[in-house]
Amino acid sequence: MTSAATDSTPRTVPAGRDLTLDLTRVTCVVFVVIVHILFTGVGRGEDGSLLIEKTVEEQPWFVLATWFANIMPLFFVVGGYAARAGWRSAVARGDSADTFVRVRLARLAQPALPVFVFFAIALGATRALDIDPTLVDTIAIGVGSPLWFLAAYMIVQAAAPLMMRLHDRFGGWVLVGLLAAGLAVDAFRFLFVGGVLGIDLVAPTGYGFGQELFGIPNIAFIWLFAQQIGFFFFDGWFSRRSWWQLGLLFVGGYAALWGLVSLGGYSTSMLTNQWPPTVPLAILAVAQAAALTMLHRPLTALMRTRPAQGVVFVLGSRLMTVYLWHLPVIMILIGIELLLPIPMPAPGSPLWWWTRPIFFVFVLGAVWLLSLWLVRFEKAPRAGVPRFPSTTATVLAVLIFVAPVIAITMYGLDFPLAAAALVCTGVALWLTGSRRSA
């Protein structure tokens, strides 16, 4: 596979840019939107009663579908490719590793800032209005669920310069080490903490701790593994493999996945394995990288067309806005449906399934309207002078940014954590001296 632009690629495409990776990023995020729409089953029964369920999760095919539909490992693989390309450009400009990390922090923290403002105001208002806390918690926990990505992606991107040096020196041994570390964390969590100590899988109500607390180190080990696969992807390792070798990687990956699930005690649902991440997701990263390589030729042909480029460029320019705001928009649109005399089919009914594509169009349309203003937060940050130009300050900024996000993912979104995330995001941006582009 070559990343060089072909003669038929429009001149507006930067030379050397592999548009199939832009397509992959956009597809991953759009797929997340679709899955969340199918999760939010809200409607009315024949007697007019309100029905709320996670519709897609109740389907008999759901668990098997997660083996192929959980594409987040692939997103981290593509992120690794982008990090390696970005690091080479940064080195050519004479940028330091600190500058590289600060820019990536700004690219995540800037779009996150307005969404944390929204969450803090909205959840603060529910307290002031004395709205049923149970109802608020049910909605807020769901709306805050995608935020885990901010912490995980920031951690691996911050470690990218170091991991690339290790990759250049030790190659595949880095993968072996990360996989071994991931297995050790899973073994300690499931066998010792869950088996010997008998601690419950998930955290209890309130800011306590459950077994999942002991899986937190795998946020680094598993997603770093996926990012490391992206380095191999950039280096052309996968493109140099023959079709049968790629097919063997794909089939062998799923065979290994089946072995882990059946013998290792992992959940059969790859969504359950996503938080905290477990070794099966590392295996998925390899299989999905092989699949993407096999599909490279038809995807390249697709991305030579103007319509495909237009869709990818428009959505790609506001990808974080789509990711961060689609669930709040889904909840707002459902709330409008409940307030207005609009017929709402029962979740899971044939009519409900037929109306999901229409609802998807409304969600994307609403997010696009929001993005007309919010897209300014996704523009590449202007180079600023860091308040404390040192590696320690950069590491501190990263930790300050990711800590409340991890807490939100563990315990659910509420007003104290939303306010903490807002303050910490602002402090992290201040520390790095980031300035939003006009």
C-alpha positions in Angstrom: 0.0 0.0 0.0 1.3 3.4 -0.9 0.4 6.7 0.7 1.3 8.7 -2.3 -1.4 10.6 -4.0 -2.4 9.3 -7.4 -2.6 11.4 -10.5 -6.4 11.2 -10.4 -6.6 12.6 -6.9 -7.8 16.2 -6.9 -5.1 18.9 -6.4 -6.8 20.0 -3.2 -5.6 16.9 -1.4 -2.2 17.3 0.2 0.5 15.3 -1.5 1.2 12.0 0.3 -2.0 12.0 2.2 -3.8 8.6 2.4 -7.5 9.5 2.2 -8.6 6.0 3.2 -7.4 6.8 6.7 -9.6 10.0 6.8 -12.4 7.8 5.6 -11.7 5.3 8.3 -11.8 7.9 11.1 -15.0 9.4 9.8 -16.6 6.0 9.4 -15.7 5.0 12.9 -17.3 8.1 14.5 -20.4 7.9 12.3 -20.7 4.2 13.3 -20.5 5.2 17.0 -23.4 7.7 16.4 -25.5 4.9 14.8 -24.8 2.5 17.6 -25.8 5.1 20.2 -29.0 5.9 18.3 -29.9 2.1 18.4 -29.1 2.0 22.1 -31.4 4.8 23.1 -34.8 3.1 22.8 -37.4 5.6 24.0 -41.0 5.4 22.9 -44.6 4.8 24.0 -46.5 1.6 24.5 -50.0 1.0 23.2 -51.5 2.4 26.4 -49.4 5.6 26.0 -46.9 4.6 28.8 -43.3 5.7 28.4 -40.9 2.9 27.4 -37.2 3.2 27.9 -34.7 0.5 27.0 -31.3 -0.2 25.4 -33.0 -1.7 22.3 -30.0 -3.0 20.4 -28.5 -4.6 23.5 -31.6 -6.8 23.8 -31.3 -8.3 20.3 -30.1 -11.9 20.1 -27.4 -11.0 17.6 -26.0 -8.1 19.6 -23.1 -9.9 21.3 -21.9 -11.4 18.1 -22.2 -8.1 16.3 -19.9 -6.4 18.8 -17.1 -8.7 17.6 -17.2 -6.9 14.3 -18.9 -3.6 15.1 -16.6 -2.4 17.9 -14.3 -0.4 15.7 -12.6 1.7 18.4 -9.4 -0.4 18.2 -9.1 0.5 14.6 -9.5 4.2 15.5 -6.5 3.9 17.7 -4.6 2.1 15.0 -5.3 5.0 12.6 -4.4 7.4 15.4 -1.0 5.7 15.7 -0.5 6.1 11.9 -1.4 9.8 12.2 0.9 10.3 15.3 3.9 8.8 13.4 3.2 11.0 10.4 2.8 14.0 12.6 5.9 13.3 14.6 8.0 13.2 11.4 6.6 16.5 10.4 7.2 17.9 13.9 10.8 16.7 13.9 11.3 18.3 10.4 10.1 21.6 11.8 12.4 21.3 14.8 9.6 20.9 17.3 10.2 19.1 20.6 8.3 16.2 22.1 6.7 18.7 24.6 5.4 20.8 21.7 4.1 17.7 20.0 2.2 16.6 23.1 0.9 20.1 23.9 -0.6 20.5 20.4 -2.4 17.1 20.7 -3.7 18.0 24.1 -5.1 21.3 22.7 -6.7 19.4 19.8 -8.6 17.3 22.3 -9.2 19.8 25.1 -10.4 22.7 23.0 -13.4 20.8 21.5 -14.1 19.3 25.0 -14.2 22.7 26.7 -17.7 23.7 25.4 -19.2 20.3 26.0 -18.1 20.4 29.6 -19.5 23.9 29.9 -22.8 22.5 28.7 -22.8 19.6 31.0 -21.9 21.7 34.1 -24.7 24.2 33.4 -27.3 21.6 32.5 -26.5 19.4 35.5 -26.3 22.4 37.8 -29.7 23.5 36.6 -31.3 20.1 37.3 -30.1 20.5 40.9 -31.5 24.0 41.2 -34.8 22.9 39.8 -34.9 19.8 42.0 -35.5 17.4 39.1 -35.7 13.7 40.0 -32.0 12.7 40.7 -32.6 9.2 39.5 -33.9 10.4 36.1 -31.0 12.9 35.8 -28.4 10.2 36.7 -29.9 7.8 34.1 -29.7 10.3 31.3 -26.3 11.9 32.4 -24.5 8.5 32.7 -25.5 7.6 29.2 -24.7 11.0 27.8 -21.2 11.0 29.4 -20.3 7.4 28.3 -18.3 8.4 25.2 -16.0 10.7 27.2 -13.7 7.8 28.0 -12.1 8.3 24.6 -10.7 11.7 25.6 -8.7 10.3 28.4 -7.5 7.1 26.5 -6.6 8.9 23.3 -4.8 11.7 25.2 -2.7 9.2 27.2 -1.5 7.3 24.2 -0.8 10.4 22.1 1.2 11.9 25.0 3.2 8.7 25.1 3.7 8.6 21.3 7.2 10.2 21.0 8.5 7.7 23.6 6.7 4.8 22.1 8.0 5.6 18.6 11.5 5.6 19.9 10.9 2.2 21.4 9.3 1.1 18.2 12.3 2.1 16.2 14.7 0.4 18.5 12.8 -2.8 19.5 10.1 -3.3 16.9 7.7 -6.1 17.7 9.1 -6.7 21.1 7.3 -3.6 22.3 4.0 -5.2 21.2 5.0 -8.4 23.2 5.7 -6.3 26.3 2.5 -4.3 26.1 0.4 -7.5 25.5 2.1 -9.2 28.4 1.4 -6.2 30.6 -2.2 -6.2 29.5 -2.6 -9.9 30.3 -1.0 -9.4 33.7 -3.5 -6.6 34.5 -6.4 -8.7 33.4 -5.2 -11.7 35.4 -4.8 -9.6 38.6 -8.2 -7.9 38.1 -10.3 -11.0 37.3 -8.5 -13.8 39.1 -7.1 -12.1 42.2 -9.3 -9.1 42.8 -12.5 -10.6 41.5 -11.8 -14.3 42.4 -9.7 -14.3 45.6 -10.9 -11.0 47.1 -14.4 -11.2 45.6 -14.7 -7.5 44.8 -17.6 -6.7 42.5 -16.9 -6.0 38.8 -18.1 -2.4 38.8 -17.9 0.5 41.2 -20.7 0.8 43.6 -23.0 3.9 43.9 -21.0 6.9 44.9 -17.3 7.4 44.6 -16.3 4.0 45.8 -14.3 1.4 43.9 -15.0 -1.9 42.3 -13.0 -4.5 40.4 -12.8 -2.2 37.3 -10.5 0.2 39.2 -7.8 -2.4 38.9 -8.2 -2.5 35.2 -7.3 1.2 34.8 -3.6 0.5 33.8 -4.9 -1.2 30.7 -6.1 2.2 29.4 -2.4 2.6 28.7 -1.3 -0.9 27.8 -4.2 -2.0 25.5 -4.6 1.3 23.6 -0.8 1.8 23.4 -0.7 -1.7 21.8 -3.3 -0.5 19.2 -1.4 2.7 18.6 1.8 0.7 18.2 0.0 -1.4 15.5 -0.6 2.0 13.8 3.2 2.6 13.7 3.6 -0.7 11.8 0.8 0.3 9.5 2.6 3.6 8.7 5.9 1.8 8.1 4.2 -0.4 5.5 4.5 -3.7 7.4 0.9 -4.6 6.6 1.0 -3.5 3.0 4.0 -5.7 2.4 2.0 -8.8 3.5 0.3 -10.9 0.8 -3.4 -11.4 0.7 -3.2 -14.9 2.3 -1.0 -13.5 5.1 -3.4 -10.7 5.8 -6.3 -13.2 5.7 -4.4 -15.4 8.2 -3.9 -12.5 10.5 -7.6 -11.7 10.3 -8.9 -15.2 10.8 -6.1 -16.0 13.4 -7.0 -12.9 15.3 -10.6 -13.9 15.6 -9.6 -17.5 16.5 -7.4 -16.0 19.3 -10.3 -13.8 20.4 -12.6 -16.9 20.6 -9.9 -18.7 22.7 -9.6 -15.8 25.1 -13.3 -15.4 25.6 -14.0 -19.1 26.0 -10.9 -20.0 28.1 -9.9 -16.7 29.7 -13.1 -15.7 31.3 -13.6 -12.5 29.3 -17.0 -11.1 28.5 -18.4 -12.3 25.2 -19.4 -8.7 24.4 -16.6 -6.6 23.0 -18.4 -3.5 24.3 -18.1 -4.8 27.9 -14.4 -5.5 27.2 -14.0 -1.8 26.2 -14.0 -0.4 29.7 -11.6 -0.8 31.2 -10.0 -2.2 28.1 -9.0 -5.8 28.1 -6.7 -7.9 25.9 -9.4 -9.0 23.4 -9.4 -5.4 22.1 -5.7 -5.6 21.4 -6.4 -8.7 19.4 -9.1 -6.9 17.5 -6.7 -4.1 16.7 -4.5 -6.6 14.7 -7.4 -8.2 12.9 -8.9 -4.8 12.0 -5.6 -3.5 10.7 -5.3 -6.5 8.5 -8.9 -6.0 7.2 -8.3 -2.3 6.5 -5.2 -3.3 4.5 -7.2 -5.8 2.4 -9.8 -3.2 1.7 -7.3 -0.5 0.8 -7.7 -0.7 -3.0 -11.5 -0.4 -3.2 -11.4 2.3 -0.5 -8.8 4.2 -2.4 -11.0 4.0 -5.5 -13.9 5.3 -3.5 -11.9 8.3 -2.1 -10.9 9.3 -5.7 -14.5 10.4 -6.2 -15.6 14.0 -5.4 -18.7 13.1 -3.4 -16.8 10.8 -1.0 -14.1 13.4 -0.5 -16.7 16.1 0.2 -18.4 14.0 2.8 -15.2 13.0 4.5 -13.7 16.5 4.4 -16.8 18.1 5.9 -17.3 15.5 8.6 -13.6 15.2 9.2 -13.2 18.9 9.9 -15.7 18.6 12.8 -15.1 15.1 13.9 -14.7 15.8 17.6 -17.8 17.9 17.6 -19.8 15.0 16.1 -18.3 12.6 18.6 -18.8 14.8 21.7 -22.2 16.3 20.9 -24.1 13.5 19.2 -25.4 12.0 22.5 -26.6 15.3 24.0 -28.3 16.0 20.7 -29.9 12.6 20.7 -31.3 13.2 24.2 -32.5 16.7 23.4 -34.3 15.5 20.2 -35.9 12.7 22.2 -37.0 15.2 24.8 -38.6 17.3 22.1 -40.5 14.3 20.9 -41.8 13.6 24.4 -42.9 17.2 24.8 -44.6 17.5 21.5 -47.6 15.5 20.3 -45.4 13.4 18.0 -46.1 9.7 17.6 -43.3 7.6 19.1 -43.3 3.9 18.2 -42.4 1.4 20.9 -38.7 0.6 21.0 -37.8 -2.5 19.1 -41.0 -2.5 17.0 -40.8 -2.7 13.2 -41.8 0.9 12.9 -39.2 2.0 15.4 -36.5 0.3 13.4 -37.7 1.8 10.1 -37.6 5.3 11.7 -34.0 5.0 12.9 -32.5 6.2 9.6 -34.8 9.3 9.7 -33.7 10.0 13.3 -30.1 9.6 12.3 -30.5 12.3 9.6 -32.1 14.6 12.2 -29.2 13.9 14.7 -26.5 14.6 12.1 -28.4 17.7 10.9 -28.7 19.1 14.5 -25.0 18.4 15.2 -24.1 20.1 11.9 -26.0 23.2 13.0 -24.1 23.2 16.3 -20.8 22.7 14.5 -21.3 26.0 12.5 -20.1 27.7 15.8 -18.4 24.8 17.6 -16.1 24.0 14.6 -13.8 26.9 15.7 -12.7 24.8 18.6 -11.5 22.1 16.3 -9.1 24.4 14.3 -5.5 23.6 14.9 -4.3 25.7 17.9 -2.0 28.6 17.3 1.5 28.1 18.7 1.4 29.7 22.2 4.1 30.2 24.8 3.6 27.6 27.5 3.2 29.0 31.1 5.8 26.6 32.3 7.9 25.4 29.4 9.1 22.1 30.8 8.3 18.4 30.4 7.0 18.4 34.0 4.4 21.0 33.1 3.3 19.2 30.0 2.9 15.9 31.9 1.0 17.7 34.6 -1.4 19.3 32.0 -2.1 15.9 30.5 -2.8 14.3 34.0 -5.0 17.2 35.0 -7.0 16.8 31.7 -7.5 13.1 31.9 -8.1 12.5 35.6 -11.7 13.8 35.8 -12.6 12.2 32.5 -11.5 8.8 33.9 -13.6 9.5 37.0 -16.6 10.3 34.8 -16.2 7.1 32.9 -15.9 5.1 36.2 -18.7 6.7 38.2 -20.9 8.4 35.7 -21.4 12.0 34.7 -22.7 14.2 37.5 -22.5 17.9 38.4 -19.3 17.7 40.6 -17.4 15.7 38.0 -18.7 17.9 35.1 -17.5 21.0 37.0 -14.2 19.4 37.8 -13.7 18.4 34.1 -14.5 21.9 33.0 -12.0 23.5 35.4 -9.3 20.9 34.7 -9.6 21.3 31.0 -9.3 25.1 31.3 -6.2 24.7 33.6 -4.6 22.2 31.2 -5.1 24.6 28.2 -3.7 27.4 30.3 -0.7 25.4 31.3 0.2 24.6 27.7 -0.3 28.2 26.6 -2.7 27.0 23.9 -4.6 29.7 22.0 -7.6 28.9 19.8 -7.3 29.8 16.2 -9.5 32.6 15.0 
